[in-house]
């Protein structure tokens, strides 16, 4: 699909959802997006030209719609939170708004949104003061807070109570993120005295979250109970608060209360929103958080018993939660309209559709998509004899017409899952790493639900499975490079303006070539396909030359003498610490150490000295002579205060100069 046709399709989508009136009329005051987390938790890259694009910071939100619901306008952040809590579990929600004045529709993902937004009506002096305060807060929090409160005063004089209250809540959050707890508590108390209803409930939850950060479980429980008191009984929001109370009970060691709260939450949800994809994803995330922040104090043996009990209860609750949604054995398997009950009939229907597609559109992406659907469904219903040949047939076409795209990467991953299920570890490992290489070639994350469905797995899962194969085979350097390619794709490091323009030109040319290839057929356009695939390979090489991942040699050359670069992975099967030495340093230039799998879920159980031993202890011999550490923590470790970890009797930050980075590539190209 060309960019022009995508634009027309996007507008058609808006009309099909019944939202064109919002685009044509002058919109009411709405919201402006402040933060949009990506799927793995990092900041989302900019979307470009999707049929259903992802939200970006700065987008305006005006209204929401859901099939079977009347929808309505959005005028406050509390309304947006209510829509997610009460509407998303009932069916896919679309948000309507504008991007730089252009009408837009966003189909929201079937997972927790984690959006932050401000009122669009925050303008004039209040908006100017708020921007000034947020920009200066990290350097001068006290001065910035005075500016922030001046913005609150502007809204007070204007009688804009809701905006003044929102500003106070954001100031409380900023104080908490700076670990200025007395100021945070005083700000939230002031805001709560002035609030009521949904706004008050939202403030109690925001304040409660700051007590979770502090591991103050009693105060956190008080806040969430107060939030429930302001919430409609028997609602899906109440179910979310009950799940939060379950997590708090687990963290304070009361597993009986944890189980009771979580079951109350499941009971509410099973009555109000059964079989919701969004809901089951939310429940899984909540269950994974149960007990994850519990502190270490007390007898280690008692702690070990607690963790075993917690895992057993958590597994039982997850099995109960799984009943809320239909099973999906193969990630991303497409749903067939009204599938027949008998597997052989379902396969026969798909073969018939495939035959029609091959007759009318042989050798095209449409036909390849049919082959892939047959393969995925064959795997799902237990027809492996149909699954593998069909997936290989689809892959052959994708490698010609969609190389280095989510279609190709997703089909490679499908084949890896199929071989792993058959316990063919060699082919499974090969396909896992071919999927990772294809995804790295595409160079970005999925930016819409449609793209995520085509891929069929998260980029993090694909990288993890490839890394596990490489590490089991003793190929740690290759595993490190897979991890680094994933991090480069998951983050958007700033580039010099000239380099950014050159890279944008390459990406634009690459997108045009893929558009052209997508309209061809392997049965009639072979010469044209060969020419375009050759050009595409040249563009890939040019892109890597401009901003692609660096080699181990280049990364080591960027390290000054006396420096070390350390990076971690704590994904299941790929728990590893990688260590790079400067070029020319004696001994091995690259080292790899296993780390404890318990780090992934139980960071909070370790003391500062224990956490140092778990994270950095394996590299102690190298650290002894290093003066400068470049730390590249994975997402799960980004909140670890590395400078405060105890090495011996003193803080690590007092012994070594420490830098952190989102990827080794971003640090080396700074």
C-alpha positions in Angstrom: 0.0 0.0 0.0 1.4 3.4 -1.0 1.5 6.3 1.4 -1.2 8.1 -0.6 -3.5 5.1 -0.4 -2.7 4.7 3.3 -3.9 8.3 3.9 -7.2 7.6 2.1 -7.6 4.3 4.0 -7.1 6.1 7.3 -9.8 8.6 6.5 -12.1 5.7 5.4 -11.4 4.0 8.7 -12.6 7.1 10.5 -15.8 7.2 8.6 -16.4 3.4 9.1 -16.1 4.0 12.9 -18.7 6.7 12.7 -16.2 9.4 13.7 -16.0 11.7 10.8 -18.1 14.3 12.5 -15.4 14.8 15.1 -12.9 15.5 12.4 -15.0 17.9 10.5 -16.3 20.1 13.3 -14.2 22.3 15.5 -13.3 19.9 18.4 -14.0 20.6 22.0 -11.3 20.9 24.6 -9.6 17.5 25.0 -6.3 16.1 26.1 -2.7 16.3 24.8 -0.5 13.1 25.1 2.5 13.5 27.4 4.0 10.0 27.4 3.4 6.8 25.3 5.3 3.8 26.5 6.3 1.3 23.9 5.5 -2.4 24.2 8.7 -3.2 26.1 8.3 -0.2 28.3 10.8 2.1 26.5 9.6 5.3 24.9 7.8 4.6 21.7 9.4 5.7 18.4 7.5 8.0 16.1 4.9 6.3 13.9 5.0 7.0 10.2 2.3 6.2 7.7 0.5 3.3 9.4 -3.1 2.5 8.4 -3.9 2.7 12.1 -1.0 4.6 13.6 0.3 4.6 17.1 -0.1 7.6 19.4 2.8 10.0 19.8 3.7 12.6 22.4 1.8 15.8 21.4 -1.2 14.1 19.8 -4.6 15.6 20.7 -7.3 13.3 22.0 -10.9 14.5 21.6 -13.2 11.5 22.0 -13.4 7.7 22.4 -15.6 5.1 20.7 -16.2 1.4 21.1 -18.4 -0.9 19.1 -21.7 -1.3 21.0 -21.1 1.8 23.1 -22.1 5.4 22.4 -18.6 6.8 23.2 -18.1 10.4 24.1 -15.8 13.3 24.4 -12.5 13.3 26.5 -11.9 16.4 28.6 -9.8 15.2 31.6 -7.1 12.7 32.3 -9.5 11.1 34.8 -11.9 10.4 31.9 -9.2 8.8 29.9 -8.3 6.5 32.8 -12.0 5.6 33.3 -12.4 4.7 29.6 -9.4 2.4 29.8 -10.6 0.8 33.1 -14.3 0.4 32.2 -14.4 0.2 28.4 -11.2 -1.5 27.1 -12.0 -4.8 28.8 -15.3 -4.9 27.0 -13.9 -4.5 23.4 -11.4 -2.7 21.3 -11.5 1.1 21.9 -10.6 3.8 19.4 -9.5 7.3 20.3 -10.3 10.2 18.0 -8.2 13.3 17.7 -5.7 15.3 15.7 -2.0 15.3 15.0 -0.6 18.7 14.0 -4.1 19.6 12.9 -4.8 16.5 10.8 -7.8 14.3 11.9 -6.6 10.9 13.3 -8.1 7.7 14.7 -6.0 5.5 17.0 -7.0 1.8 17.6 -5.8 1.2 21.2 -3.8 -1.9 21.9 -5.2 -5.0 23.7 -2.9 -4.4 26.6 -2.6 -1.7 29.4 -2.1 1.7 27.7 0.0 3.5 30.4 -0.8 6.8 28.7 -0.2 10.2 30.4 -2.0 13.2 29.1 -2.8 16.8 30.1 -5.9 18.9 29.5 -5.7 20.7 26.2 -7.3 23.7 27.9 -4.1 24.3 29.8 -2.9 27.4 27.9 -1.5 30.9 28.2 0.5 31.8 31.3 -0.3 28.5 33.1 1.0 26.4 30.1 4.1 28.6 29.8 4.9 28.3 33.5 4.2 24.5 33.5 6.6 23.9 30.6 9.2 26.1 32.2 8.9 24.2 35.5 9.0 20.7 34.0 12.1 21.6 31.9 14.0 23.0 34.9 12.9 20.5 37.6 15.8 18.1 37.3 18.4 20.8 37.8 16.6 23.1 40.3 13.6 21.3 41.8 12.9 24.0 44.5 12.9 26.9 42.0 10.9 24.8 39.4 8.4 24.0 42.1 7.8 27.7 42.8 7.2 28.2 39.1 4.9 25.2 39.1 2.9 26.6 41.9 2.7 29.9 40.1 0.9 28.0 37.3 -1.5 26.6 39.9 -2.2 30.1 41.1 -3.0 31.3 37.6 -5.6 28.5 37.2 -7.0 29.3 40.7 -7.5 32.9 39.7 -9.3 31.8 36.6 -11.6 29.5 38.6 -10.2 26.5 36.7 -10.3 24.1 39.7 -9.8 20.9 37.6 -6.7 22.2 35.9 -5.2 23.5 39.1 -5.8 20.1 40.7 -4.2 18.3 37.8 -1.1 20.6 38.1 -0.8 19.8 41.8 -1.0 16.1 41.1 1.8 16.4 38.5 3.9 18.3 40.9 3.4 15.6 43.6 4.5 13.0 41.0 7.6 15.1 40.1 8.6 15.4 43.8 8.2 11.6 44.2 10.3 10.8 41.1 13.0 13.0 42.6 12.7 11.0 45.9 11.7 14.3 47.7 9.2 12.4 49.8 8.1 15.1 52.3 7.4 17.6 49.5 5.6 14.9 47.5 3.4 14.0 50.5 2.6 17.6 51.3 1.6 18.3 47.7 -0.7 15.3 47.4 -2.3 16.2 50.8 -3.0 19.7 49.5 -4.5 18.4 46.2 -6.7 15.9 48.1 -8.1 18.5 50.4 -9.3 20.4 47.2 -10.6 17.3 45.3 -13.7 15.1 45.1 -15.1 12.2 43.1 -13.0 10.7 40.2 -10.3 13.3 40.5 -9.9 12.4 44.2 -9.7 8.7 43.5 -7.0 9.3 40.8 -5.0 11.4 43.3 -5.2 8.6 46.0 -3.9 6.1 43.4 -1.1 8.4 42.3 -0.1 9.0 45.9 -0.4 5.3 46.7 2.0 4.5 43.8 4.7 6.7 45.5 4.4 4.6 48.7 4.9 1.4 46.5 8.2 3.0 45.3 9.1 3.5 49.0 8.0 -0.1 50.1 5.7 1.6 52.6 2.9 -1.0 52.3 0.7 0.3 55.1 0.4 3.8 53.6 0.0 2.3 50.1 -2.9 0.1 51.2 -4.5 3.1 52.9 -4.3 5.1 49.7 -5.8 2.4 47.5 -8.6 1.7 50.0 -9.4 5.5 49.9 -9.4 5.4 46.1 -11.9 2.5 46.2 -14.2 4.5 48.6 -14.4 7.1 45.8 -15.1 4.5 43.1 -18.4 3.0 42.0 -18.9 -0.4 43.7 -19.0 -3.4 41.3 -17.0 -1.7 38.6 -14.0 -2.8 36.6 -12.0 0.0 38.2 -12.8 -1.5 41.6 -11.4 -4.8 40.3 -8.2 -3.0 39.4 -7.9 -1.6 42.9 -8.5 -5.0 44.4 -5.7 -6.4 42.3 -3.4 -3.6 43.6 -4.4 -4.5 47.2 -3.5 -8.1 46.4 0.0 -7.0 45.3 0.4 -4.9 48.4 -0.7 -7.8 50.6 1.9 -10.1 48.9 4.6 -7.6 49.5 3.9 -7.3 53.2 3.9 -11.2 53.4 0.1 -11.8 53.9 -0.4 -14.4 51.2 -3.9 -15.3 52.4 -5.1 -11.7 52.0 -3.3 -11.6 48.6 -5.2 -14.6 47.3 -8.5 -13.3 48.7 -8.1 -9.8 47.1 -7.1 -11.3 43.8 -10.0 -13.7 43.7 -12.4 -10.9 44.4 -10.9 -9.0 41.5 -11.2 -12.1 39.2 -14.8 -12.7 40.3 -15.8 -9.1 39.4 -14.0 -9.3 36.0 -15.4 -12.7 35.1 -19.0 -11.3 35.5 -18.4 -7.9 33.8 -15.9 -8.7 30.9 -15.3 -12.4 30.2 -13.0 -13.5 27.4 -11.4 -10.1 26.9 -7.9 -10.0 25.3 -7.2 -6.8 27.0 -8.4 -8.1 30.4 -6.3 -11.3 30.3 -3.2 -9.4 29.4 -3.9 -7.0 32.3 -4.5 -9.9 34.7 -1.2 -11.6 33.7 0.7 -8.4 34.3 -0.9 -7.9 37.7 -0.2 -11.5 38.7 3.5 -11.2 37.7 3.7 -8.2 40.0 2.5 -10.1 43.1 5.2 -10.0 45.7 7.8 -8.6 43.2 8.7 -5.6 45.5 9.0 -7.5 48.8 12.0 -6.4 50.8 14.6 -8.9 52.0 14.6 -8.5 55.9 14.5 -11.5 58.2 15.7 -15.1 57.9 16.8 -16.1 54.4 15.3 -19.6 54.8 11.9 -17.9 55.7 12.2 -15.7 52.7 12.8 -18.7 50.5 9.7 -20.5 51.9 7.7 -17.3 51.3 8.8 -17.1 47.6 8.0 -20.8 47.0 4.5 -20.3 48.5 4.0 -17.1 46.5 4.9 -18.9 43.2 2.5 -21.7 43.9 -0.4 -19.4 44.7 0.5 -17.1 41.7 0.5 -20.1 39.3 -2.9 -21.2 40.6 -4.4 -17.8 40.2 -3.0 -17.5 36.7 -4.6 -20.8 35.7 -7.9 -19.5 37.0 -7.4 -16.2 35.1 -6.7 -18.1 31.9 -10.3 -19.2 31.9 -11.3 -15.6 31.2 -9.9 -15.8 27.6 -9.8 -18.4 24.8 -6.5 -20.4 24.4 -4.1 -19.3 21.6 -1.4 -22.0 21.3 0.6 -20.2 18.6 1.2 -16.5 19.4 -0.5 -14.3 16.9 -2.6 -17.1 15.2 -5.2 -15.5 13.1 -8.8 -16.1 14.0 -10.8 -17.8 11.2 -14.4 -16.4 10.8 -16.8 -18.8 12.6 -14.4 -21.8 12.4 -16.0 -25.2 12.2 -15.7 -27.4 15.3 -13.9 -30.3 13.5 -10.2 -29.6 12.8 -10.3 -31.4 9.4 -13.2 -29.4 8.2 -11.5 -26.1 9.3 -8.3 -27.1 7.4 -10.4 -28.1 4.3 -12.0 -24.6 4.3 -8.6 -22.9 4.5 -7.3 -25.1 1.6 -10.3 -24.0 -0.5 -9.7 -20.4 0.2 -6.0 -20.9 -0.6 -6.8 -22.6 -3.9 -9.0 -19.6 -4.9 -6.2 -17.2 -4.0 -3.6 -19.1 -5.9 -5.8 -19.2 -9.0 -6.6 -15.5 -8.9 -3.4 -14.0 -7.4 -0.5 -16.5 -7.8 2.8 -15.7 -6.2 1.5 -12.6 -4.4 1.6 -11.4 -0.8 -2.1 -12.2 -0.6 -1.5 -15.8 -1.5 1.5 -16.0 0.9 -0.7 -14.7 3.7 -3.2 -17.6 3.0 -0.3 -20.1 3.1 0.8 -18.7 6.5 -2.7 -18.8 7.9 -3.0 -22.5 6.8 0.3 -23.3 8.5 -0.6 -21.5 11.7 -4.0 -23.0 12.0 -2.6 -26.4 11.1 -0.2 -26.1 14.0 -3.0 -25.0 16.3 -5.4 -27.8 15.6 -2.7 -30.5 15.5 -2.1 -30.9 11.8 1.7 -30.5 11.6 1.8 -32.3 8.2 -0.1 -29.2 6.9 1.7 -26.7 9.1 5.4 -26.9 8.1 5.1 -27.1 4.3 2.5 -24.2 4.3 4.7 -22.0 6.5 7.8 -22.8 4.3 5.8 -21.9 1.2 4.7 -18.6 2.7 8.3 -17.9 3.8 9.6 -18.4 0.3 7.3 -15.7 -1.0 8.0 -13.3 1.9 11.7 -13.6 1.3 11.2 -12.4 -2.2 8.4 -9.8 -1.8 8.7 -8.7 1.9 12.3 -9.3 3.0 13.2 -7.9 6.4 9.6 -7.2 7.4 7.3 -8.3 10.1 5.7 -10.9 7.7 9.1 -12.6 7.1 10.3 -12.4 10.8 6.9 -13.6 12.1 6.9 -16.6 9.7 10.4 -17.6 10.7 9.3 -17.4 14.4 6.3 -19.5 13.6 8.6 -22.2 12.2 10.9 -22.0 15.2 7.9 -22.6 17.5 6.8 -25.5 15.4 10.2 -27.2 15.5 10.6 -26.5 19.2 7.2 -28.2 19.9 8.5 -31.2 17.9 11.7 -31.1 20.0 13.9 -30.5 16.9 16.3 -28.1 18.7 18.7 -27.6 15.9 16.2 -26.3 13.3 14.3 -24.4 16.0 17.4 -22.5 17.0 18.2 -21.6 13.5 14.8 -20.2 12.8 14.8 -18.3 16.1 17.9 -16.5 15.1 16.9 -16.0 11.5 13.7 -14.3 12.9 15.9 -12.0 15.1 18.1 -11.1 12.1 15.0 -10.3 9.9 13.5 -8.1 12.6 16.8 -6.3 13.1 16.9 -5.6 9.3 13.5 -3.9 9.6 14.9 -1.7 12.2 11.8 -0.7 14.3 9.1 -2.0 16.6 5.5 -2.8 15.6 3.6 0.5 15.7 0.0 -0.8 15.5 -2.1 -3.7 16.6 -2.1 -4.9 13.0 1.7 -5.0 12.8 2.0 -6.7 16.1 -0.5 -9.4 14.9 1.5 -9.9 11.7 4.7 -10.4 13.7 3.0 -12.8 16.1 5.4 -12.3 19.0 7.0 -9.4 20.7 10.5 -8.3 19.5 11.8 -9.0 23.0 10.6 -12.6 22.9 12.3 -13.1 19.5 15.6 -11.7 20.7 15.4 -13.7 24.0 14.8 -17.0 22.2 17.6 -16.4 19.8 20.0 -15.4 22.6 19.1 -18.5 24.6 20.0 -20.7 21.6 23.3 -18.9 21.1 24.3 -19.0 24.8 23.5 -22.7 25.1 25.8 -23.2 22.1 28.6 -21.2 23.7 28.3 -18.2 21.3 28.1 -15.4 23.8 29.5 -12.7 21.6 26.8 -13.3 19.0 24.2 -13.3 21.8 25.5 -9.9 22.9 25.1 -8.5 19.4 21.5 -9.8 19.2 20.7 -8.1 22.5 22.3 -4.9 21.2 20.4 -4.9 17.9 17.2 -5.3 19.9 18.1 -2.4 22.1 19.0 -0.1 19.2 15.6 -1.0 17.7 13.7 -0.4 21.0 15.2 3.1 21.6 15.6 6.2 19.5 18.9 7.8 20.4 19.3 11.4 19.2 21.3 11.8 16.0 23.0 14.9 14.5 20.6 16.7 12.2 22.6 16.0 9.0 22.9 12.2 9.9 19.2 12.1 10.8 18.3 13.6 7.4 20.4 11.1 5.5 19.0 8.2 7.5 15.5 9.5 6.9 16.2 9.5 3.1 17.4 5.9 3.2 14.3 4.8 5.2 12.0 6.6 2.8 13.7 4.9 -0.2 13.5 1.6 1.6 9.8 2.0 2.3 9.1 2.9 -1.4 11.0 -0.3 -2.5 8.9 -2.5 -0.2 5.7 -0.8 -1.4 6.7 -1.7 -5.0 7.7 -5.2 -4.1 4.4 -5.8 -2.3 2.5 -5.3 -5.6 4.5 -7.8 -7.6 4.1 -11.6 -8.2 6.9 -14.2 -8.0 5.3 -16.0 -10.9 5.4 -13.1 -13.4 7.8 -10.4 -12.1 11.0 -12.3 -11.4 13.5 -9.9 -13.0 11.9 -6.9 -11.4 11.9 -8.6 -8.0 15.6 -9.5 -8.3 16.5 -5.9 -9.2 14.5 -4.4 -6.3 15.8 -7.0 -3.8 19.4 -6.0 -4.8 18.6 -2.3 -4.3 17.1 -3.1 -0.9 20.2 -4.9 0.2 22.2 -1.8 -0.8 20.0 0.4 1.3 20.2 -1.9 4.3 24.0 -1.7 4.1 23.9 2.1 3.8 21.5 2.4 6.8 23.8 0.2 9.0 26.8 2.3 7.9 24.9 5.5 9.0 23.4 4.4 12.3 23.4 0.6 12.6 24.8 -1.4 15.6 28.6 -1.2 16.0 30.8 -4.2 16.0 32.5 -5.5 19.2 35.8 -4.0 17.9 34.3 -0.6 17.4 32.6 -0.7 20.8 35.9 -1.6 22.5 37.7 1.1 20.6 35.2 3.7 22.0 36.2 2.7 25.6 39.0 4.7 27.1 41.8 2.9 29.1 40.6 2.0 32.6 36.9 1.8 31.4 34.6 -1.2 31.3 31.2 -1.6 29.6 28.7 -3.9 31.4 25.3 -4.9 30.1 22.7 -7.3 31.4 19.9 -9.5 30.2 17.6 -11.1 32.7 15.1 -12.7 30.3 14.3 -16.4 30.9 16.9 -18.6 29.3 19.2 -15.6 28.6 20.2 -14.4 32.1 23.7 -13.0 31.4 26.2 -10.2 32.3 28.3 -9.2 29.3 31.6 -7.3 29.9 33.6 -5.4 27.3 37.2 -4.2 27.9 38.9 -1.4 26.0 40.8 -2.1 22.8 44.4 -3.0 23.6 43.7 -4.1 27.2 45.5 -7.3 28.2 43.5 -10.6 28.4 40.1 -11.3 26.9 38.4 -8.3 25.3 34.9 -9.8 25.9 33.5 -11.8 28.8 30.2 -13.3 29.7 28.9 -14.4 33.1 25.6 -16.1 34.1 23.4 -14.2 36.5 20.7 -15.4 38.9 17.2 -16.0 37.3 15.7 -14.8 40.5 16.7 -11.2 39.6 13.9 -11.0 37.1 11.1 -11.1 39.6 12.6 -10.4 43.0 15.0 -7.5 42.8 13.6 -6.0 45.9 14.5 -9.0 48.1 18.2 -8.2 47.9 20.0 -5.7 50.1 22.4 -3.1 48.5 25.3 -5.4 49.2 23.5 -8.4 48.0 22.3 -6.7 44.8 26.0 -5.7 44.1 27.0 -9.3 44.4 24.2 -10.6 42.2 24.7 -7.9 39.4 28.4 -7.1 39.5 30.0 -9.8 41.7 30.8 -12.1 38.7 32.9 -9.4 37.2 34.7 -8.4 40.4 38.2 -9.3 39.1 37.8 -6.9 36.2 36.1 -4.2 38.3 39.1 -4.1 40.7 41.3 -2.2 38.3 38.6 -0.2 36.5 38.2 3.5 37.1 35.2 4.2 34.8 32.1 2.0 34.3 29.6 2.3 31.4 26.5 0.5 32.6 23.8 -0.6 30.1 21.0 -2.1 32.2 18.1 -4.0 30.7 14.6 -2.6 31.2 14.0 -4.6 34.4 17.2 -3.1 36.0 16.8 0.5 34.9 15.5 1.5 38.4 18.5 0.0 40.2 20.5 2.7 41.9 23.9 1.4 40.8 25.9 4.2 42.4 24.3 3.3 45.8 25.1 -0.4 45.7 27.6 -1.4 48.4 31.0 -2.7 47.2 32.6 -3.8 50.4 31.9 -1.1 53.0 31.3 1.9 50.6 29.0 2.9 47.8 30.1 2.0 44.3 29.6 5.6 43.2 32.3 6.7 45.6 34.8 4.2 44.1 34.1 4.4 40.4 33.0 7.0 37.9 29.6 5.7 36.5 27.7 6.4 33.3 24.5 4.7 32.2 23.1 4.3 28.6 20.1 2.7 26.9 22.4 0.8 24.6 26.1 0.3 23.9 25.5 1.7 20.4 23.9 4.9 21.7 26.8 5.4 24.2 29.5 4.8 21.6 27.9 7.2 19.0 27.2 10.0 21.6 
